[in-house]
Amino acid sequence: MPRLNLRRMKENQTGVVAAVKANGELGRRIRDMGLVPGTEIAVCGRAPLYDPVALRILGFTLTLRNNEADFIEVDVED
């Protein structure tokens, strides 16, 4: 599986969170939202200017700003 930055994922693409590279308060916040290594995610959509990105994770929809998505690496399915 190729590894991508979450910001680079396309709409309807799925994958598994590989790593969260954020530290401190932002890293804790991202992990508290359920984005931990091993979690399956799917990109549901993007706003017209591509920020924020909507994700389907653990049965709910989560939106992240691109500057937050930059800290998340995902193993994507082909």
DSSP file (Angstrom, degrees, kcal/mol; ACC not computed):
  #  RESIDUE AA STRUCTURE BP1 BP2  ACC     N-H-->O    O-->H-N    N-H-->O    O-->H-N    TCO  KAPPA ALPHA  PHI   PSI    X-CA   Y-CA   Z-CA
    1    1 A M              0   0    0      0, 0.0    76,-0.1     0, 0.0     2,-0.1   0.000 360.0 360.0 360.0 130.3    0.0    0.0    0.0
    2    2 A P        -     0   0    0      0, 0.0    74,-2.5     0, 0.0     2,-0.5  -0.457 360.0-130.1 -72.8 151.0    1.3    3.4   -0.9
    3    3 A R  E     +A   75   0A   0     72,-0.2     2,-0.3    -2,-0.1    72,-0.2  -0.897  31.0 176.0-106.3 127.9    1.6    6.0    1.9
    4    4 A L  E     -A   74   0A   0     70,-3.2    70,-3.5    -2,-0.5     2,-0.3  -0.880  36.6-106.4-126.1 157.5    0.1    9.4    1.4
    5    5 A N  E >   -A   73   0A   0     -2,-0.3     3,-1.6    68,-0.2     4,-0.5  -0.649  37.5-120.6 -73.5 140.4   -0.4   12.6    3.4
    6    6 A L  G >  S+     0   0    0     66,-2.6     3,-1.2    63,-0.7    64,-0.2   0.831 112.3  61.8 -55.7 -34.5   -4.2   12.9    4.2
    7    7 A R  G 3  S+     0   0    0     62,-0.5    -1,-0.3    65,-0.3    63,-0.1   0.803 101.2  53.7 -61.6 -29.3   -4.3   16.2    2.4
    8    8 A R  G <  S+     0   0    0     -3,-1.6    -1,-0.2     2,-0.0    -2,-0.2   0.509  82.9 111.9 -86.5  -6.5   -3.3   14.4   -0.9
    9    9 A M    <   -     0   0    0     -3,-1.2     2,-0.2    -4,-0.5     3,-0.1  -0.381  63.7-129.2 -70.0 148.1   -6.1   11.8   -0.8
   10   10 A K    >   -     0   0    0      1,-0.1     3,-1.8     4,-0.1    33,-0.3  -0.524  34.8 -79.0 -94.3 162.8   -8.8   12.0   -3.4
   11   11 A E  T 3  S+     0   0    0      1,-0.3    33,-0.2    -2,-0.2    -1,-0.1  -0.352 117.6  15.2 -60.9 139.3  -12.5   12.0   -2.8
   12   12 A N  T 3  S+     0   0    0     31,-2.8     2,-0.3     1,-0.3    -1,-0.3   0.491  94.3 134.6  70.7   7.6  -13.9    8.5   -2.2
   13   13 A Q    <   -     0   0    0     -3,-1.8    30,-2.4    30,-0.1    -1,-0.3  -0.656  39.5-156.8 -85.1 143.2  -10.4    7.1   -1.5
   14   14 A T  E     +B   42   0A   0     -2,-0.3    63,-2.1    63,-0.3     2,-0.3  -0.779  22.4 140.1-118.1 162.6  -10.0    4.9    1.5
   15   15 A G  E     -BC  41  76A   0     26,-2.2    26,-2.8    -2,-0.3     2,-0.4  -0.976  43.9 -93.5-176.2-174.1   -7.1    3.9    3.7
   16   16 A V  E     -BC  40  75A   0     59,-2.3    59,-2.9    -2,-0.3    24,-0.2  -0.984  41.3-109.2-125.2 132.3   -5.8    3.2    7.1
   17   17 A V  E     + C   0  74A   0     22,-2.8    21,-2.9    -2,-0.4    57,-0.3  -0.424  35.9 178.1 -61.3 125.9   -4.1    5.8    9.4
   18   18 A A  E     -     0   0A   0     55,-3.0     2,-0.3     1,-0.4    56,-0.2   0.801  59.6  -8.6 -98.9 -38.8   -0.4    5.0    9.5
   19   19 A A  E     - C   0  73A   0     54,-1.6    54,-2.7    17,-0.1     2,-0.5  -0.992  46.1-143.3-160.2 150.4    1.0    7.8   11.7
   20   20 A V  E     - C   0  72A   0     -2,-0.3    52,-0.2    52,-0.2    51,-0.1  -0.977  16.2-173.4-117.1 114.1    0.1   11.1   13.3
   21   21 A K        +     0   0    0     50,-3.7     2,-0.2    -2,-0.5    51,-0.1   0.423  48.3 107.6 -91.0   0.4    3.1   13.4   13.1
   22   22 A A        -     0   0    0     49,-0.4     2,-0.2     4,-0.1    -2,-0.1  -0.534  50.3-162.0 -81.7 146.1    1.7   16.2   15.3
   23   23 A N    >>  +     0   0    0     -2,-0.2     4,-1.3     4,-0.1     3,-0.6  -0.688  48.4  11.7-115.0 171.5    3.0   16.8   18.8
   24   24 A G  H 3> S-     0   0    0     -2,-0.2     4,-2.2     1,-0.2     5,-0.2  -0.211 121.9 -13.6  66.3-147.7    1.6   18.7   21.8
   25   25 A E  H 3> S+     0   0    0      1,-0.2     4,-2.4     2,-0.2    -1,-0.2   0.870 137.0  51.1 -60.3 -42.4   -2.0   20.0   21.9
   26   26 A L  H <> S+     0   0    0     -3,-0.6     4,-2.6     2,-0.2    -1,-0.2   0.921 110.3  49.3 -64.7 -43.5   -2.7   19.5   18.2
   27   27 A G  H  X S+     0   0    0     -4,-1.3     4,-2.2     1,-0.2    -2,-0.2   0.902 112.3  48.1 -61.6 -41.4   -1.5   15.9   18.3
   28   28 A R  H  X S+     0   0    0     -4,-2.2     4,-2.5     2,-0.2    -1,-0.2   0.911 111.5  50.4 -64.9 -42.3   -3.6   15.1   21.3
   29   29 A R  H  X S+     0   0    0     -4,-2.4     4,-1.3     2,-0.2    -2,-0.2   0.912 110.3  49.3 -62.8 -43.9   -6.6   16.8   19.7
   30   30 A I  H  <>S+     0   0    0     -4,-2.6     5,-1.6     1,-0.2     3,-0.4   0.924 113.5  46.3 -62.3 -44.4   -6.2   14.8   16.5
   31   31 A R  H ><5S+     0   0    0     -4,-2.2     3,-1.7     1,-0.2    -2,-0.2   0.876 107.2  57.8 -66.6 -37.2   -5.9   11.5   18.4
   32   32 A D  H 3<5S+     0   0    0     -4,-2.5    -1,-0.2     1,-0.3    -2,-0.2   0.792  99.0  60.4 -63.3 -27.3   -8.9   12.4   20.6
   33   33 A M  T 3<5S-     0   0    0     -4,-1.3    -1,-0.3    -3,-0.4    -2,-0.2   0.505 127.2 -99.5 -78.1  -3.3  -11.0   12.6   17.5
   34   34 A G  T < 5S+     0   0    0     -3,-1.7     2,-1.7    -4,-0.2    -3,-0.2   0.439  81.7 133.6 102.4   1.2  -10.2    9.0   16.7
   35   35 A L      < +     0   0    0     -5,-1.6    -1,-0.1    22,-0.1    -2,-0.1  -0.592  31.1 138.5 -87.7  79.7   -7.4    9.4   14.2
   36   36 A V    >   -     0   0    0     -2,-1.7     3,-1.9    -5,-0.1   -19,-0.3  -0.858  64.6 -75.8-118.9 155.4   -5.0    6.9   15.6
   37   37 A P  T 3  S+     0   0    0      0, 0.0   -19,-0.2     0, 0.0     3,-0.1  -0.226 118.7  30.0 -52.6 134.4   -2.8    4.4   13.7
   38   38 A G  T 3  S+     0   0    0    -21,-2.9     2,-0.4     1,-0.3   -20,-0.1   0.266  86.1 129.4  99.4  -9.8   -4.8    1.5   12.5
   39   39 A T    <   -     0   0    0     -3,-1.9   -22,-2.8   -22,-0.2    -1,-0.3  -0.639  56.0-130.6 -82.7 131.7   -8.1    3.4   12.0
   40   40 A E  E     +B   16   0A   0     -2,-0.4    18,-0.6   -24,-0.2     2,-0.3  -0.627  31.8 178.7 -80.3 136.9   -9.8    3.0    8.7
   41   41 A I  E     -BD  15  57A   0    -26,-2.8   -26,-2.2    -2,-0.3     2,-0.3  -0.931  17.4-162.1-135.3 159.9  -10.9    6.3    7.0
   42   42 A A  E     -BD  14  56A   0     14,-1.3    14,-3.1    -2,-0.3     2,-0.7  -0.993  24.9-124.7-140.4 136.3  -12.6    7.3    3.8
   43   43 A V  E     - D   0  55A   0    -30,-2.4   -31,-2.8    -2,-0.3    12,-0.3  -0.732  27.4-179.2 -82.0 117.3  -12.6   10.8    2.2
   44   44 A C  E     -     0   0A   0     10,-2.6     2,-0.3    -2,-0.7    11,-0.2   0.822  55.2 -47.1 -87.0 -35.6  -16.3   11.8    1.7
   45   45 A G  E     - D   0  54A   0      9,-1.3     9,-3.1   -34,-0.1     2,-0.3  -0.987  45.3-121.0 178.6 176.2  -15.8   15.2    0.1
   46   46 A R  E     - D   0  53A   0     -2,-0.3     7,-0.2     7,-0.2     5,-0.1  -0.966  31.3-104.8-138.1 153.3  -14.1   18.5    0.1
   47   47 A A    >   -     0   0    0      5,-2.0     3,-2.7    -2,-0.3     7,-0.0  -0.284  49.0 -93.8 -69.0 164.5  -15.3   22.1    0.2
   48   48 A P  T 3  S+     0   0    0      0, 0.0    -1,-0.1     0, 0.0    -2,-0.0   0.807 130.4  42.4 -54.0 -33.0  -15.2   24.1   -3.0
   49   49 A L  T 3  S-     0   0    0      2,-0.3    -2,-0.1     3,-0.0     0, 0.0   0.149 121.0-108.5 -99.7  19.4  -11.7   25.5   -2.3
   50   50 A Y  S <  S+     0   0    0     -3,-2.7    -5,-0.0     2,-0.1     3,-0.0   0.570  77.4 130.6  67.9  13.5  -10.5   22.0   -1.0
   51   51 A D        +     0   0    0      1,-0.1    -2,-0.3    14,-0.1     2,-0.1  -0.932  56.3  28.9-142.6 117.8  -10.5   23.1    2.6
   52   52 A P  S    S-     0   0    0      0, 0.0    -5,-2.0     0, 0.0     2,-0.4   0.447  77.0-147.7 -89.5 179.0  -11.8   21.5    4.8
   53   53 A V  E     -DE  46  64A   0     11,-2.7    11,-2.3    -7,-0.2     2,-0.5  -0.916   8.7-139.7-110.7 137.2  -11.9   17.8    4.0
   54   54 A A  E     -DE  45  63A   0     -9,-3.1   -10,-2.6    -2,-0.4    -9,-1.3  -0.852  21.7-170.2 -99.8 130.2  -14.7   15.5    5.2
   55   55 A L  E     -DE  43  62A   0      7,-3.7     7,-2.8    -2,-0.5     2,-0.6  -0.889  21.2-139.8-119.1 147.1  -13.8   12.0    6.4
   56   56 A R  E     +DE  42  61A   0    -14,-3.1   -14,-1.3    -2,-0.3     2,-0.4  -0.948  38.6 159.7-103.9 120.0  -15.9    9.0    7.3
   57   57 A I  E >   -DE  41  60A   0      3,-2.9     3,-2.1    -2,-0.6   -16,-0.1  -0.993  59.1 -11.9-146.8 131.1  -14.4    7.4   10.4
   58   58 A L  T 3  S-     0   0    0    -18,-0.6     3,-0.1    -2,-0.4   -17,-0.1   0.785 127.8 -50.7  51.0  34.1  -15.7    5.0   13.0
   59   59 A G  T 3  S+     0   0    0      1,-0.3     2,-0.3     0, 0.0    -1,-0.3   0.537 122.4  82.4  85.8   6.8  -19.3    5.5   11.8
   60   60 A F  E <  S-E   57   0A   0     -3,-2.1    -3,-2.9     2,-0.0     2,-0.5  -0.915  77.2-109.7-137.1 167.1  -19.4    9.3   11.8
   61   61 A T  E     -E   56   0A   0     -2,-0.3     2,-0.4    -5,-0.2    -5,-0.2  -0.849  32.5-174.6-100.7 131.2  -18.3   12.2    9.6
   62   62 A L  E     -E   55   0A   0     -7,-2.8    -7,-3.7    -2,-0.5     2,-0.4  -0.970  10.5-152.3-124.4 136.7  -15.4   14.3   10.7
   63   63 A T  E     -E   54   0A   0     -2,-0.4     2,-0.4    -9,-0.2    -9,-0.2  -0.922  13.9-176.2-111.8 140.1  -14.0   17.5    9.0
   64   64 A L  E     -E   53   0A   0    -11,-2.3   -11,-2.7    -2,-0.4     2,-0.1  -0.970  25.9-120.0-129.9 144.8  -10.4   18.6    9.2
   65   65 A R    >>  -     0   0    0     -2,-0.4     4,-2.3   -13,-0.2     3,-0.9  -0.488  32.0-114.5 -74.2 155.2   -8.7   21.7    7.9
   66   66 A N  H 3> S+     0   0    0      1,-0.3     4,-1.6     2,-0.2   -59,-0.2   0.856 116.3  59.5 -62.1 -34.8   -5.8   21.0    5.5
   67   67 A N  H 34 S+     0   0    0      1,-0.2    -1,-0.3     2,-0.2     4,-0.2   0.781 110.6  43.1 -67.6 -22.9   -3.3   22.3    8.0
   68   68 A E  H X4 S+     0   0    0     -3,-0.9     3,-1.4     2,-0.1    -2,-0.2   0.846 110.0  55.8 -82.1 -39.3   -4.4   19.6   10.4
   69   69 A A  H >< S+     0   0    0     -4,-2.3     3,-1.7     1,-0.3   -63,-0.7   0.752  91.8  73.7 -64.5 -24.6   -4.5   16.9    7.7
   70   70 A D  T 3< S+     0   0    0     -4,-1.6    -1,-0.3     1,-0.3    -2,-0.1   0.745  91.9  56.3 -60.9 -23.3   -0.9   17.6    6.9
   71   71 A F  T <  S+     0   0    0     -3,-1.4   -50,-3.7    -4,-0.2     2,-0.5   0.434  93.1  83.7 -89.3   0.1    0.2   15.8   10.1
   72   72 A I  E <   - C   0  20A   0     -3,-1.7   -66,-2.6   -52,-0.2     2,-0.4  -0.914  59.0-162.2-113.9 125.8   -1.6   12.6    9.2
   73   73 A E  E     -AC   5  19A   0    -54,-2.7   -55,-3.0    -2,-0.5   -54,-1.6  -0.874  11.5-166.2-105.3 138.6   -0.1    9.8    7.0
   74   74 A V  E     -AC   4  17A   0    -70,-3.5   -70,-3.2    -2,-0.4     2,-0.8  -0.972  23.5-136.9-129.7 135.6   -2.4    7.2    5.5
   75   75 A D  E     -AC   3  16A   0    -59,-2.9   -59,-2.3    -2,-0.4   -72,-0.2  -0.839  38.1-153.5 -85.1 111.4   -1.7    3.9    3.8
   76   76 A V  E     - C   0  15A   0    -74,-2.5     2,-0.3    -2,-0.8   -61,-0.3  -0.573  10.0-123.7 -93.9 151.8   -4.1    4.1    0.9
   77   77 A E              0   0    0    -63,-2.1   -63,-0.3    -2,-0.2    -1,-0.0  -0.722 360.0 360.0 -89.8 142.0   -5.8    1.3   -1.0
   78   78 A D              0   0    0     -2,-0.3    -1,-0.1   -65,-0.1    -2,-0.0   0.482 360.0 360.0 -73.6 360.0   -5.2    1.2   -4.7
